[in-house]
Each structure stands twice: as C-alpha cells, then as structure tokens.
C-alpha cells in the first residue's frame, strides 16, 4: 500500500520517488548485510570490520549523487556509500573475507577500505587504515582537479565539473593532518566536500573525552570553509543538503564542510 501511494506522487521533498525508493532499498540491503555479519560473527570476526549501521541515510544521500567523474575517499564505516555507487554485497563480502577476487585490493586490506577505477563509478584512491589520513591526499586530489582546469587540460563534462568527496569520522577531526587539509582547501579554494559523520564516538572514546568542541565549531575557525549541519538520520533532508552543496562546489569551485549527526550503533 505504501509503495502504491508513493507511486502516485512524482517527488517527495523535491526528490524523485524512484530515488527515494532506491534509497530505501539500499538501506534495507545495508541493514541485512550488517545482521548477516553479526549472525555469522564466528567467521566475520576473524577480519577487522565495521558497518554503516546508524549512518545509512547520509551515506546513501551522498553516494546516489556522486558522478563517474567525481572522486571519493570513503572510510571504514562507509559500506552504504559503496552500495549506493553501484558496488554489490557480494563484492564487498569478498573484501570482508580477504578473497583474491576482492575488487579493491585482492584481499589485502580490511573491509570497506576501497580503491576503485571503474568508468561508470566515482574514482576511489587507495588510502591508509589510519583514521583521518585520507584528508590530505583527498585535498591533493581536489588540487589536482583545480590544476587541470587552470591549465585547460580538464575534460568537458556536460553534467557537471568533478569534485572530491572526503568522508571522515568526527573523532578524526581532532587530528593534525585534518587541520592541514582544511587550511589548504580554503587557501586554494579547492572543489572538495568534507563529510564528517558524527555519532559522538571515535573508535574507543566518547566525544566528551577527546574534544572540547563539536565539528562545526572547529570548522568555523577556517575562514572560507562554509558549513552545513545535517541530520544524518533523515534521508530527505540529507539528500537535499548534499544536492545544494554539490551544486555550489561544481559551479563555484570552493570547499564545503558538512557535519552530520548519526545514530551510534
């Protein structure tokens, strides 16, 4: 009945109904994968992994709007982003089980440590397992995009200029290399989105134990880094905000910071 009612509407909150239905399907898929991993913990616990539980809405809102010409730096809880750009559960499980057919690294890296170069998907550079380490290389990618444009070497993409999307956990924002990345992004006006998923915990400590301010307060110290606060559990608002921010980045070529509150799981 619900799907029948939705089908009569052309959009929900300016988002096409088909996109909302796809997002719901992806959320269910991510949830089913998490439950499967937990049910088979005797096997899956042999390999380091975490899932996107509690972060599905914001991750899917981002992933569904990335284009093949974009670049993505996903961190270890971003399997919903990977599903939403077109990766299959089977492909992700190959990495979980360290199999040689793992499309990211041939079984050499932990779960949700992607590196990818497919023509129909965003490009994902390889990165370290250390949290926050993706911030500087991601900013370097954005600088590379800017360089190609300034030199007249960038391809003419009809559906929008490419951007870099760097996903981070809130705990990593306290690290020095993240500050270095923010400084360079605003100094050079780079086309990058820093998406910080805040569930009030880093790997082993609460926010109160590791930081004196939240991510938004911290980011406002970098003049030129515009921020948007997002309820990362609300897909509609997350999608709308990501859409607005991506439009600014593609057109104005400047950095944005998007902290989002997620449910801890």
SULFEN-V531202 format. One record per residue. N is the residue number from 1. SS is DSSP state (H for helix, E for strand, C for the rest). NEAR is the number of other ideal C-beta (glycine too) atoms within 10 Angstrom. Layout:
n: [N | N]
ss: [SS | SS]
near: [NEAR | NEAR]
//
This chain:
n: [1 | 2 | 3 | 4 | 5 | 6 | 7 | 8 | 9 | 10 | 11 | 12 | 13 | 14 | 15 | 16 | 17 | 18 | 19 | 20 | 21 | 22 | 23 | 24 | 25 | 26 | 27 | 28 | 29 | 30 | 31 | 32 | 33 | 34 | 35 | 36 | 37 | 38 | 39 | 40 | 41 | 42 | 43 | 44 | 45 | 46 | 47 | 48 | 49 | 50 | 51 | 52 | 53 | 54 | 55 | 56 | 57 | 58 | 59 | 60 | 61 | 62 | 63 | 64 | 65 | 66 | 67 | 68 | 69 | 70 | 71 | 72 | 73 | 74 | 75 | 76 | 77 | 78 | 79 | 80 | 81 | 82 | 83 | 84 | 85 | 86 | 87 | 88 | 89 | 90 | 91 | 92 | 93 | 94 | 95 | 96 | 97 | 98 | 99 | 100 | 101 | 102 | 103 | 104 | 105 | 106 | 107 | 108 | 109 | 110 | 111 | 112 | 113 | 114 | 115 | 116 | 117 | 118 | 119 | 120 | 121 | 122 | 123 | 124 | 125 | 126 | 127 | 128 | 129 | 130 | 131 | 132 | 133 | 134 | 135 | 136 | 137 | 138 | 139 | 140 | 141 | 142 | 143 | 144 | 145 | 146 | 147 | 148 | 149 | 150 | 151 | 152 | 153 | 154 | 155 | 156 | 157 | 158 | 159 | 160 | 161 | 162 | 163 | 164 | 165 | 166 | 167 | 168 | 169 | 170 | 171 | 172 | 173 | 174 | 175 | 176 | 177 | 178 | 179 | 180 | 181 | 182 | 183 | 184 | 185 | 186 | 187 | 188 | 189 | 190 | 191 | 192 | 193 | 194 | 195 | 196 | 197 | 198 | 199 | 200 | 201 | 202 | 203 | 204 | 205 | 206 | 207 | 208 | 209 | 210 | 211 | 212 | 213 | 214 | 215 | 216 | 217 | 218 | 219 | 220 | 221 | 222 | 223 | 224 | 225 | 226 | 227 | 228 | 229 | 230 | 231 | 232 | 233 | 234 | 235 | 236 | 237 | 238 | 239 | 240 | 241 | 242 | 243 | 244 | 245 | 246 | 247 | 248 | 249 | 250 | 251 | 252 | 253 | 254 | 255 | 256 | 257 | 258 | 259 | 260 | 261 | 262 | 263 | 264 | 265]
ss: [C | H | H | H | H | H | H | C | C | C | E | E | C | C | E | E | H | H | H | H | H | H | H | H | H | H | H | H | H | H | H | H | H | H | H | H | H | H | H | C | H | H | H | H | C | C | C | C | C | C | C | C | C | C | C | H | H | H | H | H | H | H | H | C | C | C | C | C | C | C | E | E | E | C | C | C | C | C | H | H | H | H | H | H | C | C | C | C | H | H | H | H | H | H | H | H | C | C | C | C | C | C | C | C | C | C | C | C | C | C | C | C | C | C | C | E | C | C | C | C | C | C | E | E | C | C | C | C | C | C | C | C | C | H | H | H | H | H | H | H | H | H | H | H | H | H | H | H | H | H | C | C | C | C | C | C | C | C | C | C | C | C | C | E | E | E | E | E | E | H | H | H | H | H | C | H | H | H | H | H | H | H | H | H | H | H | H | H | C | C | C | E | E | E | E | E | E | E | C | C | E | C | C | C | C | E | H | H | H | H | C | C | C | C | H | H | H | H | H | C | C | C | C | C | C | E | E | C | C | E | E | C | C | C | H | H | H | H | H | H | H | H | H | H | H | H | H | H | H | H | H | H | C | C | C | E | E | E | E | E | E | C | C | C | C]
near: [5 | 7 | 9 | 7 | 8 | 14 | 11 | 7 | 10 | 9 | 11 | 15 | 11 | 10 | 17 | 12 | 15 | 12 | 17 | 18 | 14 | 14 | 23 | 16 | 12 | 21 | 19 | 11 | 18 | 25 | 15 | 11 | 20 | 19 | 12 | 12 | 20 | 12 | 10 | 10 | 9 | 7 | 11 | 17 | 11 | 11 | 13 | 14 | 19 | 17 | 24 | 28 | 21 | 17 | 27 | 30 | 26 | 30 | 30 | 28 | 29 | 29 | 26 | 19 | 18 | 23 | 17 | 15 | 16 | 25 | 21 | 28 | 26 | 28 | 23 | 21 | 23 | 26 | 30 | 29 | 32 | 26 | 24 | 24 | 24 | 15 | 21 | 12 | 16 | 9 | 17 | 23 | 16 | 20 | 27 | 23 | 15 | 16 | 11 | 9 | 10 | 21 | 16 | 21 | 16 | 13 | 15 | 11 | 20 | 15 | 24 | 23 | 22 | 28 | 14 | 19 | 9 | 13 | 6 | 8 | 18 | 24 | 18 | 23 | 17 | 14 | 19 | 11 | 11 | 10 | 18 | 21 | 17 | 25 | 27 | 14 | 17 | 26 | 26 | 16 | 23 | 27 | 17 | 14 | 22 | 17 | 12 | 13 | 14 | 9 | 8 | 6 | 8 | 16 | 9 | 5 | 13 | 5 | 8 | 14 | 18 | 23 | 27 | 28 | 28 | 27 | 26 | 25 | 22 | 23 | 24 | 22 | 26 | 17 | 16 | 9 | 16 | 24 | 16 | 13 | 27 | 23 | 14 | 18 | 28 | 18 | 12 | 18 | 14 | 24 | 28 | 32 | 26 | 27 | 29 | 26 | 26 | 23 | 20 | 14 | 15 | 19 | 10 | 8 | 11 | 12 | 18 | 8 | 10 | 14 | 17 | 9 | 13 | 17 | 28 | 15 | 12 | 22 | 22 | 13 | 10 | 18 | 7 | 13 | 19 | 17 | 19 | 17 | 15 | 26 | 15 | 28 | 16 | 17 | 25 | 16 | 17 | 23 | 25 | 16 | 21 | 25 | 14 | 12 | 23 | 22 | 12 | 17 | 25 | 17 | 11 | 11 | 18 | 17 | 29 | 24 | 26 | 27 | 24 | 28 | 18 | 26 | 13 | 11 | 13]
//
